[in-house]
Amino acid sequence: MRHLYVLLSLIAVATVFADDKEKEKRNNKVIEKPDGSDDNDNDEQPQCSWKNSPCGNGLLVHGLPGKNGKPGKDGQSGPKGDKGDEGQAGPIGPQGVAGPPGLQGLKGDKGERGESARPELEELQVVVASLAKEIIDINFTVEVMIKVFIIALGATAGKKLYVPNMTPENFQDANVTCNKYGGQIATPRNAEENAAIASIASRNKISVFLGTYDLRLYSNWEDGAPNSKRADENCVQMSYKGKWKSRNCEAKIPNICELQFK
């Protein structure tokens, strides 16, 4: 295979050499011109080319292609292109920090005068006056009813109202009954309260249990009381005359409840 390559190379060289000789002959041939001169009068020499070498009488043999050279330097920047189309709007960003308050605006025009509220005010005054009269009437009625009740059944002393409970009960049950109505068993703290309780007992001819507060501050014992002959008499009873004595707490007798006025 190598010998064949050498043989082909020699044939190629011989062919190129024969072509070069033929071209040399043509170049040396005299060309007549119309004015009787020829090209040989010109001192110009045949131009050398890559296919022949009349200057050096040598032979040129085509070699293999060389490697690509290094990239050249970047050229100058071209002209600025046309503006492109506007892109789509991006998502809305987070809300920023509130800025400082703006300057106060100009004062607006004066508004039209509104309708007078006097008719409504007068009407409201009439309603209030009517309600006040009703309240007075109600209070008067309640006051009259209390007076009637007091005259018929109960009694008062200061801000206290005394009401009889004619159902016979022992001391504990009687106190529970009074508690249900927001009161307690009658407990006199001075002579005025004792007299109010005694008036109810005298009117109904009954003896009643009394609650005790502080016997050192006030008491109204009957002669010889209290006595300690019987150990089971640990409660206080008022007779219809208003006098006190000791009594068994389990005895069942009528009682009087004490209510506080606000």
Sequence and secondary structure as in RCSB ss.txt:
>XXXX:A:sequence
MRHLYVLLSLIAVATVFADDKEKEKRNNKVIEKPDGSDDNDNDEQPQCSWKNSPCGNGLLVHGLPGKNGKPGKDG
QSGPKGDKGDEGQAGPIGPQGVAGPPGLQGLKGDKGERGESARPELEELQVVVASLAKEIIDINFTVEVMIKVFI
IALGATAGKKLYVPNMTPENFQDANVTCNKYGGQIATPRNAEENAAIASIASRNKISVFLGTYDLRLYSNWEDGA
PNSKRADENCVQMSYKGKWKSRNCEAKIPNICELQFK
>XXXX:A:secstr
 HHHHHHHHHHHHHHHHHHHHHHHHHHHS  B TTS BGGGS       SS  TTTT                  
                                          HHHHHHHHHHHHHHHHHHHHHHHHHHHHHHHHH
HHT EEETTEEEEEEEEEE HHHHHHHHHHTT EE    SHHHHHHHHHHHHHHT  EEE  S TTT   B TT 
S  S TT  EEEE TTS EEEE TT  EEEEEEEE  
